[in-house]
Each structure stands twice: as structure tokens, then as C-alpha cells.
Amino acid sequence: MKHDDNLHASMGHFEAALSKRKLTLTEPALTTLLLAIGRSRQDDTAIALTAAIATRSGAAVRVMCATEAHEADPADIVAATVATLRHKVGAASDVAAVVVPLTGQPHQQILAAARASSASLLVVPTVHGGDIGEHGDETLSATVDALLAETPLPLLLVRHRHDDVDDLLKEIVVAATLNAEHSIDATRWALRLVRNGGEITLLGVADQDTVVEAARLLGDQLDPALLREEALKRAEQKNIGGLASALQLRARELKLDAVVDVRAGRPAAIIAALGDEKHCIVCLGRGPDRYAPSHHHTVDVILRAHHPVLVV
């Protein structure tokens, strides 16, 4: 277990210990992965990451390929993907194609396949149905936008190719403050996916833009001392203190490393940059309101990140 000697972290843990709320983190069930391949260059990484998760968890894998009306039957592509996955996972997992008829828009086909397979987790190449090189940081695709809005299932979004997907599960970053009330589930999923002996970083970011706007509105009513970076970080550490304590306790039980990292700045940029720096998956909580600022922050993280993002 790694210990943070920073004064703000220590004070945050102390405050969390005094909290009356007791939070227990238990890993969610992972019985079936649904891989929705998109006929893009991101598919290979999505396939390899699905295989790595299935091998560790023993979860079944179901494969489908959503299509537009004008596109060719993807049966051959799905069959080839199933064969590749069976070769990668061996006897560790049951792998098969989704067998129900799929109609409607691509996101509707994916949702129907998820229901039919009782999926616990969706793995989706993003941009879905296109290549990242063609779209850059401009769009997630209409399919992924609709999935983010309509499914309550966790979405593991793969935007770029990676040669060594096992490294992606060695460390996981949990963004604790974009949707704070949903970051508990994001942390639980991080515990489920991280490799044995791996590390989870709980990242809290005090949004300086929000603070600046509050200062503008409140004027002289706001104590300038509250706007200093150290004060903001101290407040953010207190905000995530209960979750940090619960994570460290569970990580100790599972023989994992747990790190608390508190910063001040623009959340989406910091979250995406840390995920890329660590070469790992980023986990985000997701609120139900697609018009809330936190939803736009979530999309911004996905667009910025060069590593997979799990939206829970």
C-alpha cells in the first residue's frame, strides 16, 4: 500500500475517519461482456482488451456488429472476431456471437444485443463505425452519443489502438469529482478490472473555472483565501475523503496499491492527461442528466484521452 505524505491528504483521511458515513466497496458482478465491434482500426484493441478482461474474470463474451441499412451483412466479421477471441481466451471464457435478430439504428441494435445477452459491460470502439484518424477529437459518433444517453450499463470506450492491453489493466484512474455521487460505482468497477497487484489512483480535481465564476458572482462576499490553490485542494480532499478511505481499506484487503491524487485546474484536461501518463484505463461516474455540465466534462475526457475510458 502506498501512503501519501502530503499534509492535505493526511488531513483528508483524518476527516474521513471522523465521518459518520461508513462506505463499503464491493466489486460488481461481471458475468457477460458484450463486444460491439465497429469495423474500424480500433477493433483490434477492443478485441484484445475484451479478451484480457474475460480471461481474468471468467466472464462470457458475446460479439455483435451493428450495421446501417446500406452496409453488408457483418456475419463473416463477427465469426472471425469470435474465432480470434476463442484463440486468445482458450477455456477461460465462453465466447459466441449474439444470435438474436438486430434491427433499427446501430445503438438500438447494440442495446437489443445487450438485453438479449444479459450483458454486464459493453466494450465499444469509438468512433463507432469509423476510424479515429478520420474524426480526431471532433466526435464520439452518433452511436456512442446515444449509448451514453440511453443505457445504464457501463461502457468501456476504446478510441485509440494499443499494442499491450495488459498494461492498461495494471493501473486504473478513477475520476472522483466529475459526478461525485456516481464515483462510488466507478471505483467499484476499477476494483473489478484492475490487475492482481495493480494500482488504483483516486483523482480529485477542484474546478478552478467554477471557482472563478463563483468569485465573480459573489465579489466581496467571498474570502479570497478560499480561492488559493492549496485551499481548493484541501476542500477537494475533504470532499472525497470518505471514498478514499473506503478504497484504501478495500485495496489493502485485495493486496492492491491505492493512491489519492488531488489537484486544482480544469478537470477534463487533468483527468485525460493522467490516464495517458499512466497508460491506463480511466473510470468515470455518469449522471442521468445529459444536459448537466458534468456530462459535457465526461464527453470532453473521452475526446481528449488516448487511453480507454470506462463510463459507469
C-alpha positions as CSV (number, residue, x, y, z in Angstrom):
1,M,0.0,0.0,0.0
2,K,1.4,3.4,-0.9
3,H,0.9,6.2,1.6
4,D,0.6,9.9,0.7
5,D,2.6,12.1,3.0
6,N,1.1,15.3,1.8
7,L,-0.5,17.3,4.6
8,H,-3.7,17.7,2.7
9,A,-4.1,14.0,2.1
10,S,-3.4,13.3,5.8
11,M,-6.0,15.8,7.0
12,G,-8.5,14.4,4.5
13,H,-8.1,10.9,5.8
14,F,-8.5,12.2,9.3
15,E,-11.7,14.0,8.5
16,A,-12.9,10.9,6.6
17,A,-12.3,8.8,9.7
18,L,-14.4,11.1,11.7
19,S,-17.3,10.9,9.2
20,K,-20.4,9.0,10.4
21,R,-20.9,7.6,7.0
22,K,-19.4,4.2,6.5
23,L,-18.8,3.2,2.9
24,T,-18.1,-0.3,1.9
25,L,-16.8,-1.0,-1.6
26,T,-17.8,-4.4,-3.2
27,E,-16.9,-5.3,-6.8
28,P,-19.8,-5.6,-9.2
29,A,-20.7,-8.9,-10.8
30,L,-19.2,-9.3,-14.2
31,T,-20.9,-12.3,-15.9
32,T,-21.0,-11.3,-19.6
33,L,-19.1,-8.8,-21.8
34,L,-20.7,-7.6,-25.0
35,L,-18.2,-6.5,-27.6
36,A,-19.8,-4.4,-30.3
37,I,-17.2,-4.2,-33.0
38,G,-17.3,-1.3,-35.3
39,R,-15.3,-2.3,-38.4
40,S,-12.6,0.2,-37.6
41,R,-8.9,0.3,-36.7
42,Q,-9.9,0.4,-33.0
43,D,-11.4,-3.0,-33.2
44,D,-8.2,-4.9,-32.7
45,T,-7.5,-3.1,-29.4
46,A,-11.2,-3.6,-28.3
47,I,-10.9,-7.3,-29.0
48,A,-7.6,-7.7,-27.1
49,L,-8.9,-5.7,-24.1
50,T,-12.1,-7.8,-24.1
51,A,-10.0,-11.0,-24.1
52,A,-7.8,-9.7,-21.3
53,I,-10.8,-8.9,-19.1
54,A,-12.6,-12.1,-19.9
55,T,-9.5,-14.2,-19.1
56,R,-9.1,-12.6,-15.7
57,S,-12.8,-12.6,-14.8
58,G,-14.0,-15.8,-16.4
59,A,-16.9,-13.7,-17.8
60,A,-18.6,-14.9,-21.0
61,V,-18.2,-12.9,-24.2
62,R,-20.8,-12.1,-26.8
63,V,-19.9,-10.5,-30.1
64,M,-22.0,-8.4,-32.4
65,C,-21.6,-5.8,-35.2
66,A,-24.2,-3.1,-35.6
67,T,-24.9,-2.0,-39.2
68,E,-26.6,0.7,-41.1
69,A,-29.2,-0.3,-43.7
70,H,-26.9,0.1,-46.6
71,E,-24.0,-1.9,-45.2
72,A,-23.1,-5.5,-46.0
73,D,-24.0,-8.4,-43.7
74,P,-21.3,-8.5,-40.9
75,A,-21.7,-12.2,-40.2
76,D,-18.2,-13.0,-41.5
77,I,-16.6,-10.3,-39.5
78,V,-18.4,-11.4,-36.3
79,A,-17.4,-15.1,-37.0
80,A,-13.7,-14.0,-37.4
81,T,-13.9,-12.0,-34.2
82,V,-15.3,-14.9,-32.3
83,A,-12.6,-17.2,-33.6
84,T,-9.9,-14.6,-32.6
85,L,-11.3,-14.3,-29.1
86,R,-11.6,-18.0,-28.6
87,H,-7.9,-18.3,-29.5
88,K,-7.0,-15.6,-27.0
89,V,-9.0,-16.8,-24.0
90,G,-8.9,-20.5,-24.5
91,A,-11.0,-22.3,-22.0
92,A,-11.2,-19.3,-19.7
93,S,-14.4,-17.9,-21.2
94,D,-17.4,-18.9,-23.2
95,V,-17.3,-16.9,-26.5
96,A,-20.1,-16.7,-29.0
97,A,-21.9,-14.4,-31.4
98,V,-25.2,-12.7,-30.5
99,V,-27.9,-14.7,-32.2
100,V,-31.0,-12.5,-31.9
101,P,-32.2,-10.5,-35.0
102,L,-30.9,-6.9,-34.9
103,T,-33.0,-4.1,-36.3
104,G,-33.1,-0.3,-36.0
105,Q,-30.3,2.2,-35.6
106,P,-26.8,0.9,-34.6
107,H,-27.2,2.0,-31.0
108,Q,-30.6,0.3,-30.8
109,Q,-29.0,-2.9,-32.2
110,I,-26.3,-2.8,-29.5
111,L,-28.9,-2.2,-26.8
112,A,-31.0,-5.1,-28.1
113,A,-27.9,-7.3,-28.1
114,A,-27.1,-6.2,-24.5
115,R,-30.6,-7.2,-23.3
116,A,-30.5,-10.5,-25.2
117,S,-27.1,-11.5,-23.7
118,S,-27.8,-10.0,-20.2
119,A,-24.6,-8.1,-20.6
120,S,-22.8,-6.6,-17.5
121,L,-20.4,-4.5,-19.5
122,L,-20.3,-3.1,-23.1
123,V,-17.0,-2.7,-24.9
124,V,-17.4,-0.3,-27.8
125,P,-14.7,1.0,-30.3
126,T,-15.1,4.8,-30.5
127,V,-15.6,6.4,-33.0
128,H,-18.1,3.6,-33.7
129,G,-18.3,2.7,-37.3
130,G,-15.4,5.0,-38.2
131,D,-11.7,5.5,-37.7
132,I,-10.2,7.9,-35.1
133,G,-7.8,9.1,-37.8
134,E,-10.8,10.5,-39.8
135,H,-12.6,12.2,-36.9
136,G,-9.8,13.1,-34.5
137,D,-11.2,14.9,-31.4
138,E,-14.3,16.1,-33.1
139,T,-16.9,13.4,-32.3
140,L,-17.6,10.2,-30.4
141,S,-20.1,9.2,-33.2
142,A,-23.9,9.3,-33.1
143,T,-23.9,5.7,-31.9
144,V,-21.8,6.4,-28.8
145,D,-23.6,9.6,-28.0
146,A,-26.9,7.7,-28.0
147,L,-25.4,4.9,-25.9
148,L,-24.1,7.3,-23.3
149,A,-27.6,8.8,-23.1
150,E,-29.7,5.7,-23.1
151,T,-28.0,2.7,-21.5
152,P,-27.4,2.4,-17.7
153,L,-24.8,-0.3,-18.4
154,P,-21.1,0.5,-18.0
155,L,-19.4,1.5,-21.3
156,L,-15.8,0.8,-22.0
157,L,-14.9,3.1,-24.9
158,V,-11.8,2.4,-26.9
159,R,-10.7,5.3,-29.1
160,H,-7.1,4.5,-30.0
161,R,-5.0,1.4,-30.8
162,H,-2.7,0.0,-28.2
163,D,-0.2,-2.8,-28.6
164,D,0.0,-4.0,-25.0
165,V,-3.5,-4.1,-23.5
166,D,-2.4,-6.0,-20.4
167,D,-0.6,-2.7,-19.3
168,L,-4.0,-0.9,-19.5
169,L,-5.2,-3.0,-16.5
170,K,-2.1,-2.6,-14.4
171,E,-3.2,0.9,-13.2
172,I,-6.6,2.5,-13.3
173,V,-7.5,6.1,-12.6
174,V,-10.9,6.9,-11.0
175,A,-12.0,10.5,-11.6
176,A,-13.8,11.1,-8.3
177,T,-15.3,14.6,-8.8
178,L,-17.0,14.8,-12.3
179,N,-20.1,13.1,-11.0
180,A,-19.2,12.8,-7.3
181,E,-22.4,10.9,-6.3
182,H,-21.7,8.3,-9.0
183,S,-17.9,7.9,-8.4
184,I,-18.6,5.1,-5.9
185,D,-19.7,2.8,-8.7
186,A,-16.8,3.9,-10.9
187,T,-14.4,2.9,-8.0
188,R,-16.1,-0.4,-7.6
189,W,-15.6,-1.1,-11.3
190,A,-12.0,-0.1,-11.1
191,L,-11.6,-2.7,-8.3
192,R,-13.2,-5.3,-10.6
193,L,-11.0,-4.6,-13.6
194,V,-7.6,-3.8,-12.1
195,R,-4.9,-6.5,-12.5
196,N,-3.8,-8.5,-9.5
197,G,-1.3,-6.5,-7.5
198,G,-2.1,-3.4,-9.5
199,E,-2.8,0.2,-8.5
200,I,-5.9,2.5,-8.4
201,T,-5.5,6.2,-8.3
202,L,-8.4,8.2,-6.9
203,L,-8.2,11.6,-8.6
204,G,-9.9,14.6,-7.2
205,V,-9.9,17.9,-9.2
206,A,-11.1,21.2,-7.9
207,D,-12.5,23.0,-10.9
208,Q,-10.8,26.4,-10.9
209,D,-13.1,27.7,-13.6
210,T,-16.1,27.1,-11.4
211,V,-14.4,28.8,-8.5
212,V,-13.5,31.9,-10.6
213,E,-17.1,32.2,-11.7
214,A,-18.3,31.9,-8.1
215,A,-15.8,34.6,-7.2
216,R,-17.1,36.9,-9.9
217,L,-20.7,36.4,-8.8
218,L,-20.1,36.8,-5.0
219,G,-17.5,39.5,-5.2
220,D,-16.6,40.9,-1.8
221,Q,-18.7,38.3,-0.1
222,L,-16.1,35.6,-0.8
223,D,-13.0,35.3,1.3
224,P,-10.0,35.5,-1.1
225,A,-8.2,32.9,1.0
226,L,-10.7,30.3,-0.1
227,L,-9.6,30.7,-3.8
228,R,-6.0,29.8,-3.3
229,E,-4.9,26.5,-4.8
230,E,-4.0,24.9,-1.5
231,A,-7.4,25.8,-0.1
232,L,-9.1,24.4,-3.1
233,K,-7.1,21.1,-2.9
234,R,-7.9,20.9,0.8
235,A,-11.6,21.2,0.2
236,E,-11.4,18.6,-2.6
237,Q,-9.5,16.2,-0.4
238,K,-12.2,16.6,2.3
239,N,-14.9,16.1,-0.4
240,I,-13.5,12.7,-1.5
241,G,-12.2,11.7,1.9
242,G,-14.8,9.0,2.7
243,L,-14.4,7.3,-0.7
244,A,-10.6,7.5,-0.4
245,S,-10.7,5.8,3.0
246,A,-13.0,3.1,1.7
247,L,-10.8,2.5,-1.3
248,Q,-7.7,2.2,0.7
249,L,-9.3,-0.3,3.1
250,R,-10.6,-2.5,0.2
251,A,-7.3,-2.2,-1.7
252,R,-5.4,-3.4,1.3
253,E,-7.8,-6.4,1.6
254,L,-7.2,-7.2,-2.1
255,K,-3.4,-6.5,-1.9
256,L,-3.6,-3.6,-4.3
257,D,-2.0,-0.2,-4.2
258,A,-4.3,2.8,-3.7
259,V,-3.2,6.4,-4.3
260,V,-5.1,9.6,-3.6
261,D,-4.2,12.5,-6.0
262,V,-5.8,15.9,-5.5
263,R,-5.3,18.8,-8.0
264,A,-6.8,22.1,-9.0
265,G,-7.4,23.1,-12.6
266,R,-9.6,22.1,-15.5
267,P,-10.9,18.6,-14.7
268,A,-11.3,17.1,-18.2
269,A,-7.7,18.1,-19.2
270,I,-6.2,16.8,-16.0
271,I,-8.1,13.5,-16.0
272,A,-7.3,12.7,-19.6
273,A,-3.6,13.7,-19.2
274,L,-3.2,11.5,-16.1
275,G,-4.7,8.5,-17.8
276,D,-2.3,8.9,-20.7
277,E,0.6,9.5,-18.4
278,K,-0.1,6.2,-16.6
279,H,-1.0,4.3,-19.8
280,C,-4.2,3.1,-18.2
281,I,-8.0,3.0,-18.2
282,V,-9.9,6.0,-16.7
283,C,-13.1,5.3,-14.9
284,L,-15.8,8.0,-14.7
285,G,-19.1,8.1,-12.9
286,R,-22.1,9.2,-15.0
287,G,-25.1,11.2,-14.0
288,P,-28.6,10.8,-15.6
289,D,-28.8,14.3,-16.9
290,R,-27.2,14.6,-20.3
291,Y,-27.6,18.4,-20.2
292,A,-25.7,18.9,-17.0
293,P,-22.2,20.4,-17.1
294,S,-20.7,17.1,-15.7
295,H,-22.0,15.3,-18.8
296,H,-20.1,17.7,-21.1
297,H,-17.0,17.2,-18.9
298,T,-17.3,13.4,-19.3
299,V,-17.6,13.7,-23.1
300,D,-14.6,16.1,-23.1
301,V,-12.5,13.5,-21.2
302,I,-13.4,10.8,-23.7
303,L,-12.5,13.0,-26.6
304,R,-9.1,14.1,-25.0
305,A,-8.0,10.7,-23.7
306,H,-5.7,8.5,-25.8
307,H,-6.5,5.5,-23.5
308,P,-9.7,3.7,-22.9
309,V,-12.4,5.3,-20.7
310,L,-14.9,3.4,-18.7
311,V,-18.1,5.3,-18.1
312,V,-20.2,3.9,-15.3
